Amino acid sequence: MPAISFGCKPFKLKSLVGIRARLILLALILVLPLMFDRVRGLEETRAGQIALAGSELSGVARHAADVQRDIVLRVQAILRSTAYIYGAAQDAAQGCAVLRATARVDLLWIRSLSVIDSDGIVRCSTASHVIGLNLGDRDYFRRALDTSTFVISDYIFSRATNQPSVMAAYPTTNPTTGKKAVAIAAIDMNWMSELLNRTLKRPGMSAVFVDGEGTVLAASSKNAGMIGKALKDTTLLDAVAIREAELSGTSGTMSFTTAGGESQIVTFASVKGTSGRMIASINEAKMLGDIDHSIRAAYGKFALIIICALIGAWVVAERLIVRPISVITDMAERVGAGDLSSRPLATPLPREFKPLARAFNRMAAQLAERERDLLATNNRLTVMASVDVISGLANRRGFQSRLDFEWLKAAQTGCAMSIVMIDVDHFKLFNDTYGHPEGDVCLGKVGEVLSAVAMKTSGFAARYGGEEFCLLLPNVDGKSALEIGELVRSEVEMLALPHSMSDFRRVTISGGIASITPSEGAHPETLVEAADAALYAAKHRGRNTVVAHALTRSESTPLSLAS
């Protein structure tokens, strides 16, 4: 195995050959020019401005979301009272009259109160223009009627006014008539736009309230023209959704760049129970214009120093650190990928890296040797796992693997294949009479006969188990297989192994033959089962004989065996 050669050319910086000295030098070159208080102070000021703006935006978003949640709770109380008044009335007319006389419609955020019968028709309302409308297809109405609970809708546009609203619904039942109805309230969203205009005081701030589809329901004055329209920058919604998932919460702050290249600080807050989100933003350029200018000026003064430092660091790092590490890393990666013969190129390396490289060399050599030993051991174990030690033939596991292989091959080529199942006649009596050692010798002799026949016929012989053997015959039809089976039987009989308990006074075998051309839907086990059945028939015919079975299949019957 080749050794690594590390030839080092002399150089003038012998005083800096130590790795620690090189790292100190690199750290000084990179760090010292950047340690200036003015730049650090400007950066801290900038970060503070961003944090303050983010805090202000977050407060606006959370406040608007909290107000919306409070309004929903107050609407629930109003609807509960409305439903009680209407449901307790003797008839619908009386209930409507009482409702119109007592209902609070002076709240800025309630557009109207209405009652819908079980058919979805508005029968009573504080807004006369909605009476008679069919709202039976509205999801909030169906859910309130079916669940008998308070329901708040997602943000929708009113069918009567085409204004953004949130619909709240509360079911009721007349105790006298048993008729069901649903009290609903249309929550106006204009109040939220006014709230945003009052709370957004910093220049460059803006805010919108959008539903789950991205439609603007309320907005500050800067974006007032977007109300009722889809949010133009859909990437903002995607970014908010991703950030919301990352935080696993309903509010958060992030940086965002618009399609036009404008950098913004964005904060968002979701309204619980709805898909609506309050999104507030501020233009970073407008907010940080002065301080960014000062930072750019400060960085400009140090630009030359930084460039010189980077060049110096690059040269030192490349020649003294990066290049040697790359050589060792390349060797480690190749060894890790399995190329244990790989070695690094003969490259001048600092002395600190020589022990590491030599250690890698030794490690690779040891791994290569261990891999060879492991491969040899695995090969031996594979052979041992597939070979029967008594007969010298393949065992059942090895036979099954070969059967599966030959079956697929025959199915692709359309060739026939056959199996000869062999059983030593009265083998238990043989063991009882002559002992198990002689029984093993007998099985070994039978295995030798099968091995010889398999070699002549390009077959595959195996010990199937106990005194049973198999002879797999690829590309052999039933007629030829019967001849081969008879050959095996006669060869075993000619061994003239004594067997006093046998009718033939010598060791004999019985054989079962089965042949098939593999087709779709057939399985190798079918062939084995057929040969086994033929073997069973051979035993019933007096043993020391070979019986062939043909495999037949009709379109309407499953696979069967026929003599």
N, C-alpha and C positions, 0 to 999 in steps of 0.2 A: 504494500500500500504506500503510495507516494507521500512523502512528508512535505510539510509546508516550508517554503523557503521565504524568509523575510530579510531581504537585503535593504539596508538603510544607508542612504547616501549622506555624507557629512554636510551639515549646514551650520550657518553662523550663529543661530539662536540656541546654542547649547545650554545656555542658562535658563531657557524656557521650555526645556524638553519635558518637564513634569506636567502631568495632566492637571494638577491642582493650579499650577501657575497659569496655565492657559485659560482655565475657566475663570480665574480671578481677573485676568487681563480682559477677557471678553465681557465680563460683568461690568467692569469699570468703563469700557468703551461705550456700552449700551446704556448704562444707568445714569452716569454722572451728568451728561448734557440735558437730561430730562428732569433733573431734580432742581427746579427753579420755582420759588414760591409764587411768583406772579402768575404763571400758567396754572399752577395748582389752585390758587385762589380764584381765578377766573372760571375754571372748570367747576369748582364747588358752587360758585354763585349761579352759574348756568343750571346746574343740577337742582339747586334750591328753587330757582324760578320755575323749572319744569314741575317739581314736586308740588309747589304751591298752586300752580295752575291746575294740575291734576286733581289736587284736593278740592279746589273750588268747583271744578267740573263735576267731580264725584258727588259733592254736596248738592249741586243743582239736580243731577240725575236722580239721586236717592230721594231728595225732597219731593220732586214731581211724582216719582213712583209711589212714595208714601201717601201723598195727598190723594192719588188715584185709588189706592187701597182703602183709605179712610172714607172716601166717597162711596165706594162699593158697599162698605159696611152700613153706612147711613141709609143708602138706598134700600138695602135689605130690610132694615127696620121699617121704613116707609111702606114698602111693598107688603110686609107682613100685616101692617095695620090696614092697608087698602084691601087685601084679600079677606081679612076678617070682616070688614064693613060690608063688602059686597056679598060675601058668602052668608052672612047672618040676615040679610034682607029677605022679606017674604017673596019677592019676585025680582026679576032683573031690572025692571023700570025703577022700583024703589031703591035698589042697590046702586044703580047708576046715579040717581038723583042725590043720594046721600054722599056718594063718592065725589061728584062734581062740586058739592057744597063744602066738603071738608078737606079735600086733598090739597096738599101743599104743592103749589106750582110756582111759588115765588123764588125757588132756589135756582141760582144761575146754571147749575150743572144738571138740572132735570128739564128736558125739553117737553115731556108729556108723560101722563099716567094713563094707562088703558087697561081694559079687561077683554080677554078673548075667550069665546065659548069653546067647547070641546071640538067644534068643527073648524076652528082656526079663524073665525070671523070676528073682527073687532066690533063688540056690541056697545061699549061705553068707553069714552076717552075725554080727557081734558082738552084735547085738540080735535075739534069737530071734523077736520079734513081727513082724518085717518079712520073714522067710523065707516064700517062696511068693507074695509080692506081684508083680503084673505092672506093671513100669515101662517096658514097651516103647514106650509113647506119649510118654515124656519126651524133650524135645528134646536134653538134654545126653547121654543114653544113645545116641540115634541119631547124633549128631555124633561122639562118641568112637568108635563102632563103624565109621562110614563113613570118617572121616578118619585113624583110627589114631594120634591125637595126644591130648595132655592137653587136657581141656575143663573149663571152669568155668562153671556155669550162672548165669543171672540169679537174683535173690533170689526164692525160692518158699516156699510153705508145705508142709511135709512131709505126704505122703498118710497116713503111719502115725500121726504125732503131732499134726499140724495146728499145728506150731510153725514160725516163720520160720527158714529155713535157706538156706545156699548149698551146692549139690551140686557136688562135684568128681569127675571121671571120668577113668580111665586105662585104655586097652585092653590086652589081653594075648592071646596065642595059645599053646595047649599044643603044644610042639614034637613030641610023640609022636602025639597024635590030630589036631592041626591045628584043633581047635575054638577058636573065639573067645569071649572073655568080657570084661567090663568091671568093673574095680574102682571102687567109688564111696565117697565119704566125705561124711557129712552134717555140715556145719559149723554149730554152734550159734551163735545170735546173742545169747544171754543175757549172754555175757561183755562184749559191747559196752555194754549198759545199765549193768553194774557199773563199767566203765571210765569212762563218762560221769559217774556219780555221784561217782567219786573225783576227777575232774579239774575239775569245775565248782564253784568255790569262791566266786565273787563273787555277792552277793545279786542276784536278778532274772535270773540266767542259766538257760537251759534249752537242751536239745539233743534232736534226734530223728534217727534214721537211717531213710531212706525208700528204697523201690525205685523203679523207673522209672514205676510206676503211681501213686505217691504213697502207698502203704501203709506204715505205720510198722512197722519191724522191730525197732527198739531205741529206747529213750528214757530220759532222766534221770527221776528219781523224780517230778518235777513233772508229767510227761506219761506216766507209766507206764500209765495206763488207756487210752492210745491205741494200744498195741502190738496189731498185728493188724487195726487199723482204718485207714481212709483218713484222710489229713491233712485236718482240717476246713477250714483256710484254703487252698483251692486256688490263690488268687491269689498266694500265697507261692511255690508251685512255678513258676508262670508267670514271676514276677519273677526267680527264681533262674535259670531257663533263659535269659531275655533277657540278664541280666547275664553269664552264662557265655559266651553268644555274643559279647557286646560285648568281653569280655576275651580271647576266643579261648584260654581256659585251663580248667583243671579246678578252680580255687579262686578265691575272691574275697570281697570285703566290700561291703555296700551298706546303705542306709537303707530301711526298709520300714514302711508303715502298715497295720495289720491292718484287717479289716472293722469291728471295733469302735472304730476310731479310735486305737488304741494305736501309738505310734511305737517302733520297734525298730531296733537295730543287728543286722544279720544277716550271718553269714559261712557259707560253704559250701565243701565239698571233695568231689570225686568219686573213687570207687574205680576205678582203671584196670581195664578188662576187664569191667566190669559197668555197670549203669545206676543203681547205688546212689549216694546222696548223703548226706553228713553235713551237717546244717543246725543251727547253733548261733545263739542269739539272746539279747539282753538288753534289758530294758525301759528306754528312755531316761529316762522320767519318774522311775523309782525310782533310777536311777544318777545323774541330774543334777538331782534335786529342789532341793537346797540352792543350788547355783550358779545354776540358772535363776531362783530367787527373788531372788538378789542382782542378777542381770542385769536382771530386770524392775524392781526398785527403782531401779537406776541410770538406766535408760531413762525411767522415770517422771519423774525430776528434770529431765531435759532435754527432756521432751515439749513444753512450751510454747515453748522456744527453737527446737526443730526445726520446730514448726508455723509460728511466725513466719518462720523462714528459708525454709520452703517457699512460704509465701504471697508473701513478697517476691521469691523467685526466679521464681515463676510469673508474677507481674505483669511483672517486668523482662524475662524471657525472651519472654513472649507479645507484648508491645508492641514490644520493641526487636530481637528476634532471630527468634522463631518465625514471626511474621506475615510479615515480609519474605521469609524463606526459603520459606514456603509459597507465596507469590505466584510467585516465580521457579521453584520446583519444579513447580507446577501448569502453568506455561507449558512447561517442559521436557518433562513427561510428555505433554502434548497434542501438542507438536511431534514427540516420539518416536513417538507413535501414528499419525502421518501427517497430523495436522491442521495443515498449515503456515500456514494463515490465522489460527490462533488467536493471541491476544495477551493478556497479563495485564490485569486490570482496572486502571483508573487509581486507584492507591492511594498514599497518602503513605508513602514509603519513606525510610529513612536514606540519607545521601549515598553511603555505601560500596557500596550495592546498585545505584545508578544506572548505573555503567559496566557491571556485569554484565547488567542488564536490557537496556541498549542493545545489548550484544554479542549477547544472545539474539535481539533484534529483527533485527539484521543477519544473523545466522546463519539464522533462519527465512526471511528474504527470499531469501537466496542459495540455500537448499535448495529453496524453492518454484520459483525460476527454473530451477535445474538439473533439477528433476523435470519441469517442462514441456518443457525441451529433450530430456531423455531419453525422455519419452513420444512426442514428435514423431519423434525418431530411430528408436525402436522401431517406430512405425507405418510409417515409410518402409521400414525393413528388412523388416517383415512383408509389405508389398506387393511389394517387390523379390524376396523369396524365393518368392512365389507367382505371379509374372507372367513370361511369356516375352517378352523384349524385341524379338524379331524379328517375331512375329505379333501382339503386343499382347494375346494371350489368356492365360488362366491356364496355368501349367506343370503338369507331372505331379503335383507335390506339391499344388498348389492343387486339381487335379482329384480326387485321392484324398480330400482332406478333404471336398470337396463331395459326392463319391460316398458316403462313409460317413454323412454327415448325411442325405442324401436316402434312403438305404437304411433307416435307422432310422425315418425319418418314414413311408415307405411301409409298413414292417412294422407300425407302429402303426395306420395308417389302412386297411390292406388294399388300397391302390391299386397299379396296375401302374406300372412304370418301364422305360425303354428306353435303349439306348446305340447310337449310330452311330459305328463305327470307320472312319476315313477315311485313305487312303494316296494320296499323289500318285504317279501312274503314271510309271515310268521316271525318277524324280527324280535318280538318280545320273547317268544319261546327260545329263539337263538341266544339271547342274552341270559335268560334263565338257565339254559343248558351249559353254555360255554363261558359265561361271565362277560362283564362289560368291557374289559380290555379287548377280548376277542371280537366283541361287537363293534368296537371302534375300528379294529383292523378290517372287519368286513365292510364297514361303511367307507373306509379309505379305498378298498379295492373297487367297490362300485363307483366311487368318485373318479378313480383312474380310468375306468371304462368310459364314463360319461365325458371326461375331459378329452379322451382320444377321439370319440365320436364327434364332439363339438368342434374339434380342430379340423376334422375332415369335412364337416358340413357347414362350416362358418357359423356354427351355432354358439349358444352361450349356456353353460351348465352351472347349476347352483344346487346347494342343499337347501331345500325348502323348510325343513324342520323335522327333527326326529329321524325316522328312516325314510322320509319322503325327499325326492329329488325332482328337479325341473330341468328340462332342456328346451330353451327358447330357440326357435328356428325362423329367423327373418327370411322373407322371400321364398318360403317353402309352402306349397299347397298341401291339402289334406292327404292326397295319395302318397306323395313323397314323404310326408311326415310319418305316415303309417309304416313305410318301409324302414325309415330311420329308427322308429320305435322298436320294430321287430329286430333290427340289428343290435340295438342296445340289449334287448332281452336275451338274444342268443349269445352275445358276448359275455354277459354276466353268468349265464348258465354254463358256458365253456370254462369259466374259472374253476368250476368243480369244487367250490368251497363246501365242505361237509356240513350238513344240517340234518341231524338224525330225527328231528321232530317234524320235518317237512315230508309231505307225500312224495316229493321228488328226491329226497335224500341228499339234497344239495341246496345251496342258496339260489333262489330264483327271485324274479321281480315281476310285478304286474304294472301295466302301463295304460294310461288314458291319453288319447289324442284329440285335440281340438284345433280347428283352423278357422280363420276369418279374414276378411278384407275390411279393415276399419272404415267406418262411415260415420256421418254426423249422428250424434245421439248415442253411439255405442261407447263402451268403456272397457279398459283393459281387464277389469275384474270379470267381465262377461266371459272372456276367453279362459281365464283361470278356472272359473266356476264350471265351465263346460268340460275342461280337461279333467277336473276333479270328479265330476259326475261320471265321465267315461272310465276313470280309474276305479271308481266304486263298482261299476258294471263288470269290469275285468275281474275284480275280486270275487264277485258273485258267480262268475263263470268258471271258477275253480282255480284262479291264480295262474301264474306263469304264462300269461297271455297279454295281448295288447288289443284294446278296443278303441275304435275311433268314433267320435260323435261329430255330427255336422250341426252348425248353428243356423237356425232358420228364423225368419221374422216376417210376419204379415203386416199389412197396413193397419189392421184393427186390433192386433194382439201383440202383447209384449214378447220379448225375446224368450225362446224356449229351446230345449234340447231334444234332439231326435237321433235315434240310433242309425 
